[in-house]
């Protein structure tokens, strides 16, 4: 009789512990799936890139083609983060997300990135490009990252 009582009390403790653990787990997974659902609704593309030799900038145009607003939090050129003075700001240019400038649905934002041959990848004729700001044929691999972890990539060839 005593063994049956001990077994039943241990079973009750196990059920209480498992129920508490499962409740905490299911709450965390619910938040995870909600965030992933928002990330799936978020979609954006880099539409075009233009080189401006006079200012050594690469202007890229990012369009939100998703169903919800997004926040651009980082831009990388050939694996190097572009920030500070290398991210141009001014009339018509957007800045990285600072808490109050999400990119609305179907909106387009222009980012001016300061790039030089030093952070470009030369694909041919490298010897003839020594000492020049730009080298014809240099590749610039641009990645734009959002706050929800999505990315858009674009490869631009220098003029």
C-alpha positions in Angstrom: 0.0 0.0 0.0 2.9 2.3 0.9 4.6 1.7 -2.5 1.4 2.6 -4.4 1.1 5.8 -2.3 4.8 6.8 -3.1 4.3 6.0 -6.8 1.2 8.1 -7.0 2.8 11.1 -5.2 5.9 10.9 -7.5 3.5 10.8 -10.5 1.7 13.9 -9.3 5.0 15.8 -8.8 6.1 14.7 -12.3 2.9 15.9 -13.8 3.1 19.3 -12.0 6.7 19.8 -13.1 6.1 18.8 -16.7 3.1 21.0 -16.9 5.0 24.0 -15.7 7.9 23.4 -18.0 5.6 22.9 -21.0 3.8 26.1 -20.2 7.1 28.1 -20.3 8.2 26.4 -23.5 4.9 27.0 -25.3 4.9 30.7 -24.4 8.4 31.1 -25.8 7.6 29.2 -29.0 4.4 31.3 -29.5 6.6 34.5 -29.5 9.1 32.8 -31.9 6.4 31.9 -34.4 4.8 35.3 -34.2 8.1 37.0 -35.0 8.8 34.6 -37.8 5.3 35.3 -39.2 6.2 39.0 -39.3 9.5 38.3 -40.9 7.8 36.3 -43.7 5.5 39.3 -44.4 8.5 41.5 -44.7 10.1 41.6 -48.2 12.3 44.2 -49.8 14.6 44.4 -52.9 17.5 46.5 -54.0 16.1 47.9 -57.3 19.0 49.7 -58.8 22.5 51.0 -58.0 24.2 54.0 -59.6 27.9 55.0 -59.3 28.6 58.7 -58.9 32.3 59.2 -59.6 32.5 62.9 -58.5 31.7 62.0 -54.9 32.8 58.3 -54.9 29.4 57.1 -53.9 27.2 54.2 -54.8 23.5 55.1 -54.6 21.2 52.2 -54.0 17.5 52.2 -54.1 15.7 49.9 -51.6 11.9 49.2 -52.2 9.6 47.6 -49.6 7.6 45.0 -51.5 6.2 43.3 -48.4 3.0 43.6 -46.5 4.4 45.4 -43.5 6.8 48.2 -42.7 10.5 47.4 -42.3 13.5 49.0 -40.8 16.9 48.9 -42.6 19.4 48.4 -39.8 22.7 47.6 -41.6 24.3 47.9 -45.1 27.4 45.9 -46.1 29.6 46.4 -49.1 31.9 43.3 -49.7 31.4 42.2 -46.1 32.3 45.6 -44.6 29.6 47.5 -42.6 28.9 50.9 -44.1 28.1 53.4 -41.3 29.1 56.8 -40.0 30.7 59.1 -42.6 30.6 56.3 -45.2 26.8 56.5 -45.2 25.8 59.7 -46.9 22.8 61.6 -45.7 21.0 64.7 -47.0 18.1 65.7 -49.2 16.3 62.7 -50.5 18.7 60.2 -48.8 17.6 57.9 -46.0 19.5 57.0 -42.9 19.7 53.7 -41.1 16.9 53.0 -38.7 17.0 55.2 -35.7 13.6 54.4 -34.1 11.3 56.6 -36.1 11.9 56.1 -39.8 10.5 52.7 -40.9 10.2 52.1 -44.7 6.5 51.9 -45.5 4.8 49.4 -47.8 5.7 50.1 -51.4 8.0 53.0 -50.4 11.5 53.5 -51.9 14.5 54.7 -50.0 17.8 55.9 -51.5 21.1 55.2 -49.6 24.3 56.9 -50.6 27.3 54.7 -49.8 30.9 56.0 -50.0 32.9 53.4 -51.8 36.4 53.4 -53.3 38.6 50.9 -55.1 40.0 49.9 -51.7 36.7 48.2 -50.8 35.9 46.9 -54.3 36.9 43.5 -55.6 38.9 43.8 -58.9 38.1 41.1 -61.4 40.7 41.9 -64.0 43.4 44.4 -65.0 44.3 45.1 -61.4 47.8 46.3 -62.2 46.4 49.1 -64.4 44.2 50.4 -61.5 47.0 51.2 -59.0 46.5 54.6 -57.5 43.1 55.2 -59.0 39.9 55.9 -57.1 37.8 53.7 -59.4 38.8 50.7 -61.4 36.6 49.6 -64.4 35.2 46.2 -63.6 35.4 46.3 -59.8 32.6 44.4 -58.2 30.7 45.7 -55.2 28.5 43.1 -53.4 25.9 45.1 -51.4 23.8 43.5 -48.7 21.0 45.3 -46.9 19.7 43.8 -43.6 16.4 44.5 -41.8 15.6 44.5 -38.2 13.8 41.2 -38.5 16.8 39.5 -40.0 15.9 39.5 -43.6 18.4 40.4 -46.3 18.5 41.7 -49.8 21.7 41.4 -52.0 22.8 43.2 -55.1 26.0 43.0 -57.1 27.2 46.2 -58.9 30.1 46.5 -61.3 32.1 49.7 -61.1 32.2 52.1 -64.1 
